[in-house]
Amino acid sequence: MIGTWSTVISLAFLLGPVLGGPLTDLFGWRSVFLINLPLGGLALALGARFLTESADPDGSSPDPLGQVLAIAWISSLAYALIEVSAVALGVAAVTFALFIVVELRQAKPMFPIRLLGERGFGLVNLASFTTGFAAFGSFFLLSAFLQSTRGASPTEAGLQLLPYVLGATVGSTIAGRVVQRLGAKPPLLLGQALIAASLIGLSTVDAESAYPRVAVLSRDSGSASAPQGSPATPSRWAWCHHGSRGSRRRRSTRRGRRGPRSGSRCWD
């Protein structure tokens, strides 16, 4: 299941550059964002039609203040980094601090921050953060490099990024199977090492570098970065572990319950 999920995500990742380039060439860069409106509407319609409710009604509750603060600090931080704005950076810092305070006081927060204290959950999320910051950031820079430095059109740049997204697609599928056999740690550690090696290689690329060299390095970066999502998914274990605190009390009176709900077993 984890491998299938990763493959579907990678398929969207694959179609993005391939379709985004022609859309930008034909209709401008705004079309890349506008196309998400009908796609989102289609996803909502299909979800309402075919998905069945599986949430635990006691497991969550609305957290509007937390959601507003999350939007505020993330958007302020993004604006500060893009515009190099000290004011926006200050707003991001203040709203982030308020977000932490609010989430810690919520009985059922949008983001249960105390889960980060769980060793497995915290380390997996740290690995996911470093992957997103480094590898996916390099994907954006690589696209800008192909267009600004090498003179590729948006369509050409999208096609030249295919080694990256193909590597990500294959790597995600393989990583899901590896996680099922060996657990999350081996692919996480190997992936982080490969990401570091590929990014060091990409740092040596310049305008005179032959495209095959760029393609190989970007393929290696993609194949190492996208699979990190599969090992990160077993962070469900942390939620199970978190929820099992209450279940320990239930097990003392109701034998046979092996997990926090529905008799499921916690795993790592």
C-alpha positions in Angstrom: 0.0 0.0 0.0 2.8 2.4 0.9 4.5 1.7 -2.5 1.2 2.2 -4.3 0.7 5.5 -2.6 4.2 6.7 -3.4 3.8 5.6 -7.1 0.6 7.7 -7.4 2.3 10.7 -5.9 5.3 10.2 -8.2 3.0 10.0 -11.2 1.7 13.5 -10.4 5.3 14.6 -9.9 6.1 13.2 -13.4 3.2 14.9 -15.1 3.9 18.3 -13.5 7.0 19.3 -15.5 5.7 17.6 -18.7 2.4 19.5 -18.7 3.6 22.6 -16.9 6.2 23.5 -19.6 3.7 23.6 -22.5 1.1 25.4 -20.3 3.6 28.1 -19.5 4.7 28.5 -23.1 1.1 28.7 -24.4 -0.8 30.5 -21.7 1.8 31.9 -19.2 2.9 30.9 -15.8 -0.4 31.7 -14.1 -2.0 28.8 -16.0 0.1 26.4 -13.9 -1.8 27.5 -10.8 -5.2 27.9 -12.4 -5.3 24.4 -13.8 -5.4 23.2 -10.2 -8.9 24.6 -9.7 -10.7 22.2 -12.0 -8.4 19.3 -10.9 -9.2 20.1 -7.3 -13.0 20.2 -8.1 -12.8 16.9 -9.8 -10.9 15.3 -6.9 -13.6 16.6 -4.5 -16.4 15.3 -6.6 -14.8 11.8 -7.0 -13.9 11.7 -3.3 -17.5 12.5 -2.3 -18.8 9.8 -4.6 -16.4 6.9 -4.0 -14.6 7.5 -0.6 -16.2 6.1 2.5 -15.7 7.8 5.9 -13.0 6.1 7.9 -12.1 8.8 10.5 -12.5 8.1 14.2 -15.1 10.7 15.3 -13.3 10.9 18.7 -9.9 11.3 17.2 -10.0 14.9 16.0 -11.9 18.1 16.3 -11.9 21.5 14.5 -8.9 23.7 15.3 -9.7 26.9 13.4 -7.3 29.1 15.3 -4.4 26.6 14.8 -5.3 26.5 11.1 -5.3 30.3 10.7 -2.0 30.6 12.6 -0.4 27.9 10.4 -1.5 29.6 7.3 -0.2 32.9 8.7 3.3 31.8 9.7 3.9 29.6 6.6 2.8 32.3 4.1 4.7 35.0 6.0 7.8 32.9 6.0 7.5 32.2 2.2 7.0 35.9 1.5 9.9 36.8 3.7 12.2 34.4 1.9 11.0 35.5 -1.6 11.0 39.3 -0.9 13.8 39.3 1.7 11.5 41.2 4.1 12.5 41.6 7.7 8.9 42.7 8.6 7.4 39.5 7.1 10.1 37.4 8.8 9.1 39.0 12.1 5.4 38.3 11.5 6.3 34.7 10.7 8.3 34.3 13.9 5.4 35.8 16.0 2.7 33.7 14.4 4.8 30.6 14.6 5.3 31.1 18.4 1.6 31.7 18.8 0.9 28.5 16.7 3.1 26.5 19.1 1.4 27.9 22.2 -2.1 27.3 20.8 -1.4 23.7 19.6 0.1 22.8 23.0 -3.0 23.9 24.8 -5.5 22.3 22.5 -7.0 19.0 23.7 -7.1 17.7 20.1 -4.8 20.0 18.0 -4.4 20.1 14.3 -0.8 19.2 14.7 0.0 17.3 18.0 3.4 18.9 18.6 4.1 16.6 21.6 4.4 13.7 19.1 7.8 15.3 18.1 9.0 14.1 21.5 8.6 10.5 20.3 12.0 9.5 19.1 10.9 7.6 16.0 8.3 10.2 14.9 10.7 13.2 15.5 13.6 11.7 13.6 11.5 10.7 10.7 10.1 14.1 10.4 13.5 15.7 10.7 14.7 13.5 7.9 11.6 14.5 5.8 12.3 18.2 6.5 15.9 18.0 5.4 14.9 16.1 2.3 12.3 18.7 1.4 14.6 21.6 2.1 17.5 20.3 0.2 16.4 17.9 -2.6 13.1 19.5 -3.6 14.6 22.9 -3.3 17.3 21.8 -5.8 14.5 20.7 -8.2 13.3 24.3 -8.3 16.8 25.6 -8.7 17.5 23.1 -11.4 14.5 24.2 -13.4 15.7 27.8 -13.1 19.2 26.8 -14.1 18.0 25.0 -17.2 16.0 28.1 -18.3 18.0 31.0 -17.1 21.6 29.7 -17.6 21.2 27.2 -20.4 18.5 29.0 -22.3 15.9 26.2 -22.4 12.2 27.1 -22.9 9.7 26.0 -20.2 8.7 23.0 -22.4 12.3 22.1 -23.0 13.1 22.4 -19.3 10.2 20.2 -18.4 11.4 17.5 -20.7 15.0 17.9 -19.5 13.8 17.3 -15.9 12.4 13.9 -16.9 15.4 12.1 -15.6 14.7 13.6 -12.1 11.0 12.7 -12.1 11.6 9.2 -13.6 14.2 8.5 -11.0 11.8 9.6 -8.3 9.0 7.4 -9.7 11.1 4.3 -9.8 12.8 5.0 -6.5 9.4 5.5 -4.7 8.1 2.2 -5.9 11.3 0.3 -4.9 11.4 2.1 -1.5 7.9 1.0 -0.6 8.9 -2.6 -1.0 12.1 -2.1 0.9 10.3 -0.6 3.8 7.9 -3.5 4.0 10.8 -5.9 4.1 13.5 -4.1 6.1 11.7 -1.3 7.9 12.1 2.4 7.5 15.6 3.0 8.7 17.7 1.5 5.9 16.1 3.4 3.0 16.1 6.6 5.1 19.8 6.4 5.8 20.7 5.4 2.3 18.5 8.0 0.7 20.0 10.8 2.8 23.5 9.7 1.8 22.6 9.6 -1.9 20.9 13.0 -1.7 24.1 14.5 -0.2 26.2 12.9 -2.9 24.0 14.0 -5.8 23.7 17.6 -4.5 27.5 17.8 -4.1 27.7 16.7 -7.8 25.0 19.2 -8.9 26.9 22.0 -7.2 29.8 21.5 -9.7 27.5 21.9 -12.7 27.8 25.2 -14.7 26.6 26.6 -18.1 29.3 24.6 -19.9 28.4 21.3 -18.4 27.1 18.7 -20.9 23.5 17.9 -20.5 24.0 14.1 -20.0 26.0 14.9 -16.8 23.2 17.1 -15.6 20.7 14.4 -16.4 22.6 11.7 -14.5 23.0 13.9 -11.4 19.4 15.0 -11.5 18.2 11.4 -11.9 20.3 10.4 -8.8 18.9 13.3 -6.8 15.3 12.3 -7.8 15.7 8.6 -7.1 17.2 9.4 -3.7 14.8 12.1 -2.6 11.3 11.0 -3.5 11.6 7.6 -1.9 12.0 9.3 1.5 8.2 9.6 1.5 7.8 5.9 1.7 9.9 5.4 4.8 8.4 8.5 6.4 4.9 7.0 6.1 5.5 4.5 8.9 5.5 7.5 11.2 1.9 6.2 11.6 3.7 4.1 14.2 4.2 7.3 16.3 0.5 8.1 16.1 -0.3 4.5 17.1 2.2 4.7 19.9 0.8 8.1 21.0 -2.8 6.8 20.9 -1.8 3.6 22.7 -1.2 5.5 25.9 -4.9 5.6 26.4 -5.3 2.1 25.2 -3.0 0.7 27.9 -5.6 1.6 30.4 -8.3 0.0 28.3 -6.2 -3.2 28.0 -6.1 -3.5 31.7 -9.8 -4.0 31.8 -10.5 -5.4 28.3 -8.1 -8.1 27.4 -7.5 -9.0 23.8 -7.2 -5.3 22.5 -3.8 -5.1 20.9 -3.8 -1.6 19.6 -5.3 1.8 20.3 -8.5 1.1 18.3 -10.1 -1.7 16.4 -7.7 -4.3 17.7 -4.9 -3.2 15.4 -1.3 -3.8 16.3 1.2 -1.0 16.7 4.3 -1.4 14.6 7.6 0.3 13.9 
